[in-house]
Amino acid sequence: MPQQGATKVVGRRVGAYLIDLLVQLLLAAGAWFALTGRLDADTSRGGGFVIGGTRYAFTSSTNRAIWVALVVLFGLAIFVILPGLRGTSPGRAAVGVRVVRADGQPPGVARAFLRWVLWIFVDGFPFLFPGLVGFVVALATRGNQRVGDIAAGTWVVRADAVGRPIEELLPAEHASAGAHPAGWYADPSGQARLRWWDGSNWTDHTSA
């Protein structure tokens, strides 16, 4: 049975992003403390931050480079690798949503990377109100896709809808508006046949 409103999770997506960003910041802060030296509080010696009378600063360019690399890796893990391979991330797991491709499965790393790149350059604008473009586009499109989703062929759905083809989910979201009256439609599972939509649910009646 199709899931009502499976993609109508824009608010949850905002929460998921904030949680993921917080996780990345916490990991970056932990790595920073692990790689900086504990020095005296004399800031004239250059750089770092003074916390409780102790100055924390990088004591070598190598440690600084390692920290930058770790921050990038944390971002890739949270925003690309986990969503690509499992459709999830710490934030998505917390709010109960997943990223999927058209057949309801995790999108793969390449699609997830494209989503991330377009978040940085398109959906994340304007910087004064981060994510406003993506938020507005997700509210306006069928399937609630932001620009990165449209380009990558992905959707964000409730966790209990994972594994269901997207075209099996979307008709239920528009049935109340009469957008999908009862009739024969392409089988949402992708098979070469028609399946009967009774106006609210897919039935077992097929053309083959």
C-alpha positions as CSV (number, residue, x, y, z in Angstrom):
1,M,0.0,0.0,0.0
2,P,1.4,3.4,-0.9
3,Q,2.5,5.6,2.0
4,Q,0.6,8.8,2.4
5,G,2.9,11.8,2.3
6,A,6.1,9.8,2.2
7,T,8.1,12.6,0.7
8,K,6.4,15.4,2.7
9,V,9.2,15.6,5.2
10,V,10.8,19.0,4.4
11,G,10.6,20.1,8.0
12,R,12.3,16.9,9.1
13,R,15.0,17.5,6.5
14,V,15.8,20.9,8.0
15,G,16.2,19.2,11.4
16,A,18.4,16.4,9.9
17,Y,20.7,18.9,8.3
18,L,21.2,20.9,11.5
19,I,21.9,17.7,13.4
20,D,24.4,16.6,10.8
21,L,26.1,20.0,10.8
22,L,26.4,19.9,14.6
23,V,27.9,16.4,14.5
24,Q,30.5,17.6,11.9
25,L,31.3,20.6,14.0
26,L,31.7,18.5,17.2
27,L,34.0,16.0,15.3
28,A,36.0,18.9,13.9
29,A,36.4,20.4,17.4
30,G,37.5,17.1,18.9
31,A,40.1,16.7,16.1
32,W,41.3,20.3,16.6
33,F,41.9,19.8,20.4
34,A,43.7,16.5,19.7
35,L,46.0,18.0,17.1
36,T,46.8,21.3,18.7
37,G,49.5,22.0,21.4
38,R,48.7,23.3,24.9
39,L,50.8,26.4,25.3
40,D,50.9,29.4,27.6
41,A,48.3,32.1,27.2
42,D,50.7,34.6,25.6
43,T,48.9,35.2,22.2
44,S,51.8,37.3,21.0
45,R,53.4,34.0,20.1
46,G,50.8,33.6,17.3
47,G,47.5,32.0,16.6
48,G,45.2,29.6,18.4
49,F,42.6,30.2,21.0
50,V,42.9,30.9,24.7
51,I,40.6,28.7,26.9
52,G,40.9,28.7,30.7
53,G,44.4,30.3,30.7
54,T,45.7,27.8,28.1
55,R,46.4,28.7,24.5
56,Y,45.6,25.9,22.0
57,A,47.4,26.3,18.7
58,F,48.8,24.1,15.9
59,T,52.5,23.6,16.6
60,S,53.3,22.3,13.0
61,S,51.9,22.7,9.5
62,T,51.6,19.0,9.3
63,N,49.0,18.9,12.2
64,R,47.1,21.7,10.5
65,A,47.0,19.8,7.2
66,I,45.8,16.7,9.0
67,W,43.1,18.6,10.7
68,V,41.8,20.1,7.4
69,A,41.9,16.7,5.8
70,L,39.9,15.2,8.7
71,V,37.3,18.0,8.5
72,V,36.8,17.2,4.8
73,L,36.6,13.5,5.5
74,F,34.0,14.1,8.2
75,G,31.9,16.1,5.8
76,L,32.2,13.4,3.1
77,A,31.2,10.7,5.5
78,I,28.2,12.5,6.8
79,F,26.9,14.1,3.7
80,V,28.0,11.7,0.9
81,I,29.2,8.3,2.0
82,L,26.5,7.4,4.6
83,P,23.7,8.8,2.5
84,G,25.0,7.1,-0.7
85,L,25.6,3.7,0.8
86,R,22.8,3.5,3.4
87,G,20.5,6.5,2.6
88,T,21.1,7.8,6.1
89,S,23.2,10.0,8.3
90,P,23.2,10.9,12.0
91,G,20.5,13.6,11.4
92,R,18.4,11.5,9.1
93,A,18.5,8.6,11.5
94,A,17.4,10.9,14.3
95,V,14.4,12.4,12.5
96,G,13.4,9.2,10.6
97,V,14.0,10.0,6.9
98,R,16.2,8.4,4.2
99,V,17.6,9.4,0.8
100,V,16.6,7.0,-2.0
101,R,16.6,6.7,-5.8
102,A,13.6,5.9,-7.9
103,D,13.4,2.3,-7.0
104,G,13.4,3.1,-3.3
105,Q,17.0,1.9,-2.6
106,P,20.0,3.9,-1.4
107,P,21.2,6.2,-4.2
108,G,24.9,5.3,-4.3
109,V,27.9,7.5,-3.6
110,A,28.0,9.2,-7.1
111,R,24.4,10.5,-6.8
112,A,25.0,11.5,-3.1
113,F,28.1,13.4,-4.1
114,L,26.2,15.3,-6.9
115,R,23.4,16.2,-4.3
116,W,26.1,17.5,-2.0
117,V,27.9,19.6,-4.6
118,L,24.6,21.2,-5.7
119,W,23.8,21.9,-2.1
120,I,27.0,23.8,-1.8
121,F,26.6,25.8,-5.1
122,V,22.8,26.0,-5.6
123,D,20.4,24.8,-2.8
124,G,22.5,26.3,-0.1
125,F,22.0,29.9,-1.3
126,P,21.7,32.6,-0.3
127,F,24.3,32.6,2.5
128,L,22.3,35.2,4.4
129,F,19.6,32.5,4.8
130,P,21.4,29.2,4.2
131,G,19.4,26.6,2.3
132,L,16.5,29.0,1.3
133,V,16.7,28.0,-2.4
134,G,16.6,24.3,-1.6
135,F,13.8,24.7,1.0
136,V,11.6,26.6,-1.4
137,V,12.2,24.2,-4.3
138,A,11.5,21.2,-2.1
139,L,8.2,22.7,-1.0
140,A,7.2,23.5,-4.6
141,T,8.0,20.3,-6.5
142,R,6.2,17.0,-6.8
143,G,8.0,14.6,-4.7
144,N,9.5,17.5,-2.7
145,Q,12.8,17.4,-4.5
146,R,15.4,20.2,-4.1
147,V,17.6,21.0,-7.1
148,G,20.3,18.5,-6.0
149,D,17.6,15.8,-5.9
150,I,16.2,16.6,-9.3
151,A,19.7,16.5,-10.8
152,A,20.7,13.3,-9.0
153,G,17.4,11.5,-9.4
154,T,16.9,11.1,-5.7
155,W,14.1,11.7,-3.1
156,V,14.0,12.0,0.6
157,V,11.3,9.8,2.2
158,R,10.1,8.7,5.6
159,A,12.1,5.7,6.8
160,D,9.1,3.4,6.7
161,A,8.8,4.0,2.9
162,V,12.3,2.8,2.0
163,G,12.2,0.0,-0.6
164,R,9.0,1.2,-2.3
165,P,9.4,2.6,-5.8
166,I,8.8,6.4,-5.8
167,E,6.0,6.2,-8.4
168,E,4.2,3.9,-6.1
169,L,4.4,6.5,-3.3
170,L,3.6,9.7,-5.1
171,P,0.1,8.9,-6.4
172,A,-1.2,8.5,-2.9
173,E,0.1,12.0,-2.0
174,H,-2.1,13.5,-4.7
175,A,-5.1,11.2,-4.6
176,S,-7.1,13.6,-2.4
177,A,-6.7,16.3,-5.0
178,G,-7.9,14.1,-7.8
179,A,-4.6,14.1,-9.6
180,H,-4.6,10.3,-9.9
181,P,-8.2,9.0,-10.5
182,A,-8.8,5.3,-10.6
183,G,-7.4,3.7,-13.8
184,W,-4.6,1.7,-15.4
185,Y,-1.1,3.1,-14.9
186,A,2.4,2.0,-15.6
187,D,3.4,-0.6,-13.0
188,P,5.2,1.3,-10.2
189,S,7.6,-1.6,-9.7
190,G,9.0,-0.9,-13.2
191,Q,7.8,-4.1,-14.9
192,A,6.5,-3.9,-18.5
193,R,2.8,-4.0,-17.7
194,L,-0.1,-1.9,-16.4
195,R,-1.4,-2.0,-12.8
196,W,-4.9,-0.9,-11.6
197,W,-4.9,2.2,-9.3
198,D,-8.3,2.3,-7.4
199,G,-8.0,5.9,-6.6
200,S,-6.2,5.5,-3.3
201,N,-4.2,2.2,-3.5
202,W,-2.5,0.0,-6.0
203,T,-4.3,-3.3,-6.4
204,D,-3.2,-6.8,-7.5
205,H,-4.9,-6.4,-10.9
206,T,-2.4,-6.2,-13.8
207,S,-2.5,-6.3,-17.5
208,A,-0.4,-9.4,-17.7
